[in-house]
Amino acid sequence: MSHKRIPKRKAVIAAGSVAALGAAALLLPNANASQDGAEDTTAAAPKTLKAGDASDLASQLAGLLGDAFAGSYYDEDSQQLVVNVVGDNNQLVVQAKKAGAAVRQVDNSTAELQSAAQTLKAEATIPGTAWAVDPRTNKILVTADSTVTGEKWDTLESTVQSLGSGMATIQKSAGTFKTFASGGDAIFGGGSRCSLGFNVTAGDGSPAFLTAGHCGVAVDQWSDSQDGAPIATVDQAVFPGEGDFALVKYDDPATEAPSDVNVGGGQTVQILQAAEATVGQEVFRMGSTTGLADGTVTGLDATVNYPEGTVTGLIQTNVCAEPGDSGGSMFTQDGLALGLTSGGSGDCTVGGETFFQPVTTALEAVGATLGAGDAAGGGEAGGEEAGGGEVGGEAGGEEAGGGEVGGEAGGEEAGGGEVGGEEAGGEEVGGEVGGEEVGGEEAGAGEEAGVGDQSGAGVEDGSGLTETP
């Protein structure tokens, strides 16, 4: 017996169904704009870049600029990398422009922002708070959820004020920061549900997958179906602390673990490689509760103070997520694996903030590589090159996003009514889910964690890990 995720048909990303996801005109140019003929290198025009290429250029410029580098972000409208520079070294500015970046002079250096973040850690590590550097404002963006009131709020506000004018800002979140335990495919264990992130090859060559660390520390063995026999066992898990990730090895060494993301309706998106996220980058998230969602990266190296403890080094976004989406994949339209869903506030009705574990960091920590065999190298999906097909398309006979993300699951509306329909049992992943309700039932120990057939991702419709002869 081997276990393989078998989609009904393959598809890759195109502009056609992007509108159904709530985003418009996501396809980026296929090549960088030519810089030929620029005689005056001091006035070189910024290059037009894909988001993935902008991330690579940002890494190069960070090394080139040294202490003068104060972060960068991707301008989706102009499709350019904007680099923040401190100091008056005109030679470095010229080099950055020559490399193809748009350069912006700012006041706060990376060292100063990092020092401010350390002050927040020492004096304001309060459950329900989070902070990350926002290179677009050259400040630290501090977020407080609805539980931060009274003395807690006073402490946070006074700490931010002590950092000095122009160093940090505070925003309030209507929801509650929580881990989203309960996308890609649904995985079940110990009465809890999470989502498979990306298939990988472990350091010893065995097939495995990445998911959230808070899922891995809560449950040792995972199945591809509710109450099903375990198919994978946790090998490594980190949560809380320096990340939220777990490596889970398939029990059957013959398991085929393709390098793709199931986006519902029997469709998959081919994943070509892991990459660093860039602020301003448009991204997609897949989860077993809410299916496919999209949004933008808003911060890097984020610190989140969950009720279970502090997690550092995360990616902050405005993509929505809900309980059950934990561990699910965040990726780009052109097949770059970026993150694993950790947690956040809000839901996919009112929105909110969601945090992701960087895939690159997780892979390095567990000693794994993305994909399995030649699948990791990319190639074609369904006879079309990655980046040239569509995200979503028809799901259950309806267009994904035609009122429902992910179409219908098991004959019930995805995300409609209660999430699940059967109790997850007595084990809670990631502690109490903020005291909020999930689909009308309180999420807590023994909560209804969405383990029924209304999974948004279509668990019965090719979205689960399917057993094959």
Secondary structure, DSSP 8 states (H G I E B T S, - for coil): -EEE---SS-----STTGGGGT-------SS----TT---GGG-------HHHHHHHHHHHHHHHGGGEEEEEEETTTTEEEEEE-S--HHHHHHHHHHT-EEEE-S--HHHHHHHHHHHHHH---TTEEEEEETTTTEEEEEE-TT--HHHHHHHHHHHHHT-TTSEEEEE-SS--EE-----SEEEETTEEEE--EEEE-TTS-EEEEE-HHHHTT-SEEBSSTT----EEEEEEE-SBS--EEEEEESSTT----SEEEEETTEEEE--EE----TT-EEEEEETTTEEEEEEEEEEEEEEEETTEEEEEEEEE-----TT-TT-EEE-TTSEEEEEEEEESSBTTTB--EEEEEHHHHHHHHT-EESSGGGGG--EETTEETTSS-SS-EETTEETTSSSTT-EETTEETT-SSS-SS---S--SSS--TT-EETTEE-STT---S-SS--SS-IIIIIS-EEE-
